[in-house]
Amino acid sequence: MRFSFRQHRRRLAVLAAVAVAGAAIAGASLATSSGHSSTTGTQTVAGVALQDSFVNVVQSVSPSVVQIEDKTGLGSGIVFDAAGDIVTNNHVVTGAKSFTVTTSSGKQYQGKLVGAFPPDDLAVIKVSGAGLKPAKFADSSMLKVGDLAIAIGNPLGLQSSVTEGIVSAFRQAVPEEGGNVTLPSVIQTSAAINPGNSGGALVDIQGRVIGIPTLGATDPQLGGGSAPGIGFAIPSNVVKDIAGQIVADGKVFDSHRAFLGIRVGETNGNGVIVGSVTPGQPAANAGMHVGDVIQSVDGTPTPTTSALSTVLASHKPGQKVSVVVRHQDGAKTTLHVTLGTYPGS
């Protein structure tokens, strides 16, 4: 392509203008770059500070988290007090009375069962004369979605393992595997919860226990395998209350759980059949009889015992609910029941 001298001069002028503009842009870029370096430096300092906080939490809390083992398996526990009481999940200790307790330093002690409360999946065992370090417990009612959460336990027998995440949500009436236990309230967390983490510590960035990891969600589409990033923990306020009662009395005397006062059985998904009615309790007072089939509570269908357990776990003692029952002659009746308090263990 040909071009004239005047065109060439014009092109040089354009190039010069571009060069000047480029210099200005470069100067601006350097200024921005310098600011970015400052920002990056600040971010790095903040990142290191957060990392140090995690390290400090793990070092502080780990001595208060133990491994609990019996002949059938193992789990985790949290040192509850200076007397050597250790709180854990009931399903960790079910079927055993004595246990081998291993600390984060590797020392082993023999522990004995103090008491358990299966409806909340909590239990207490005791180690004498070990001088174990009690954990600090937070007020779980102050938690917010997005708070940092660190899980410390013994997943798959890997002692003193640590995972981290956040408080993802708060859930009510969450059934455990098998549906025999429904937890009234749980903390959902993205910190990985694996077998063996049960009974361990879920702590905040200040090293205070906010909950006890108890189960991970499962996905039927994965063949019942764990759903990554969805775990559940019993709130620390529930733990302090129930474990405190077991330590003081060896049993739970105030469960805060709703109660009908009946024993029930399955009907292949067509309701819950009443097998026995305790005299003087809420169901009996409302006119419920053996052989009645409970079809709904407070408008929620109850096709199975698990469904009934879930409904009751979402209510409180003293609440008035409508209960639809089908009598043995096929007639349906709506009973008005004032819920009682589950009598404890």
Long-range contacts (C-beta under 8 A, 24 or more apart in sequence): 53-205, 54-150, 54-164, 54-205, 56-207, 57-150, 57-203, 57-205, 57-206, 57-207, 58-150, 58-152, 58-162, 60-207, 61-135, 61-150, 61-152, 61-201, 61-203, 61-207, 61-209, 62-104, 62-152, 62-160, 63-103, 63-104, 63-105, 63-132, 63-133, 64-132, 64-133, 64-134, 64-135, 64-201, 65-104, 65-135, 65-152, 65-153, 65-160, 65-200, 65-201, 66-101, 66-102, 66-103, 66-104, 66-132, 67-101, 67-102, 67-154, 67-157, 67-159, 68-92, 68-93, 68-99, 68-100, 68-101, 68-111, 68-125, 68-199, 69-99, 69-100, 69-101, 69-102, 70-95, 70-96, 70-98, 70-99, 70-100, 71-96, 72-96, 74-154, 74-157, 74-196, 75-153, 75-154, 75-196, 75-197, 75-198, 75-199, 75-200, 76-153, 76-154, 76-196, 76-197, 76-198, 76-199, 76-200, 76-201, 76-213, 77-101, 77-125, 77-199, 77-200, 78-135, 78-199, 78-200, 78-201, 78-209, 78-212, 79-132, 79-133, 79-134, 79-135, 80-124, 80-134, 80-135, 80-243, 80-247, 81-134, 81-247, 82-132, 82-134, 83-126, 83-247, 84-126, 84-127, 84-128, 84-129, 84-130, 84-132, 85-114, 85-124, 85-125, 85-126, 85-243, 85-247, 86-111, 86-124, 86-125, 86-126, 86-127, 86-132, 87-122, 87-123, 87-124, 87-199, 87-212, 87-239, 87-243, 88-122, 88-123, 88-124, 88-125, 88-198, 88-199, 88-212, 89-121, 89-122, 89-123, 89-198, 89-199, 89-212, 89-214, 89-234, 90-116, 90-117, 90-118, 90-120, 90-121, 90-122, 90-123, 91-121, 91-176, 91-198, 91-214, 92-123, 92-198, 92-199, 93-123, 93-125, 94-118, 99-125, 101-125, 101-127, 101-130, 102-159, 103-130, 103-132, 104-159, 104-160, 114-246, 114-247, 114-250, 115-246, 115-249, 115-250, 115-251, 115-252, 115-345, 116-246, 116-345, 117-242, 117-246, 117-251, 117-252, 117-255, 117-344, 117-345, 118-181, 118-345, 119-181, 119-182, 119-255, 119-257, 119-342, 120-183, 120-184, 120-234, 120-238, 120-242, 120-255, 120-257, 121-176, 121-181, 121-183, 121-214, 121-234, 122-212, 122-234, 122-238, 122-239, 122-242, 122-243, 122-246, 123-246, 124-243, 124-246, 124-247, 135-201, 135-203, 135-208, 135-209, 136-207, 136-208, 136-209, 137-208, 137-209, 137-236, 137-239, 137-240, 138-204, 138-206, 138-208, 138-209, 138-210, 138-236, 139-236, 139-237, 140-187, 140-210, 140-211, 140-235, 140-236, 140-237, 140-238, 141-235, 141-237, 143-167, 143-170, 143-187, 143-204, 143-210, 143-235, 145-169, 145-170, 147-204, 147-205, 147-210, 148-204, 148-205, 149-187, 149-189, 149-190, 149-191, 149-202, 149-203, 149-204, 149-210, 150-191, 150-202, 150-203, 150-204, 150-205, 151-189, 151-191, 151-192, 151-193, 151-197, 151-200, 151-201, 151-202, 151-203, 151-213, 151-231, 152-200, 152-201, 152-203, 153-196, 153-197, 153-198, 153-199, 153-200, 153-201, 153-213, 154-196, 154-197, 154-200, 155-192, 155-193, 155-194, 155-195, 155-196, 155-197, 156-194, 156-195, 156-196, 157-196, 158-196, 161-197, 163-191, 163-192, 163-193, 164-191, 165-189, 165-190, 165-191, 165-192, 165-229, 166-190, 166-191, 167-210, 168-229, 168-230, 171-232, 172-313, 172-314, 173-310, 173-311, 173-313, 173-314, 174-232, 175-306, 175-309, 175-310, 176-214, 176-215, 177-215, 177-218, 179-304, 179-305, 179-306, 179-309, 180-306, 180-309, 181-309, 182-306, 182-309, 182-310, 182-312, 182-313, 183-214, 183-232, 183-234, 183-313, 184-238, 184-256, 184-257, 184-313, 184-314, 185-235, 185-238, 186-211, 186-214, 186-232, 186-233, 186-234, 186-235, 187-211, 187-232, 187-233, 187-234, 187-235, 188-230, 188-231, 188-232, 189-213, 189-231, 189-232, 189-233, 190-229, 190-230, 190-231, 191-231, 192-216, 192-228, 192-229, 192-231, 193-231, 193-232, 193-233, 194-226, 197-231, 202-233, 208-236, 209-236, 209-239, 210-235, 210-236, 211-235, 211-236, 211-239, 212-236, 212-239, 245-344, 246-345, 251-344, 251-345, 252-344, 252-345, 253-344, 254-341, 254-344, 255-341, 255-342, 255-343, 255-344, 256-316, 256-317, 256-341, 257-312, 257-313, 257-317, 257-341, 257-342, 258-312, 258-313, 258-315, 258-316, 258-317, 258-319, 258-339, 258-340, 258-341, 258-342, 259-312, 259-317, 259-339, 259-340, 259-341, 259-342, 259-343, 260-288, 260-312, 260-323, 260-337, 260-339, 260-340, 261-340, 262-288, 264-294, 264-305, 264-308, 265-305, 266-304, 266-305, 267-293, 269-303, 269-304, 270-303, 271-295, 271-302, 271-303, 271-326, 272-302, 272-303, 272-304, 272-305, 272-307, 272-308, 274-325, 281-340, 282-337, 282-338, 282-339, 282-340, 283-323, 283-335, 283-337, 285-337, 285-338, 286-323, 286-335, 286-336, 286-337, 286-338, 287-333, 287-335, 288-323, 288-325, 288-335, 288-337, 289-327, 291-327, 291-328, 292-325, 292-326, 292-327, 292-328, 293-325, 293-326, 294-323, 294-324, 294-325, 295-324, 295-325, 295-326, 295-332, 296-323, 296-324, 297-321, 297-322, 297-323, 297-324, 298-322, 298-323, 312-339, 315-339, 317-341, 317-342
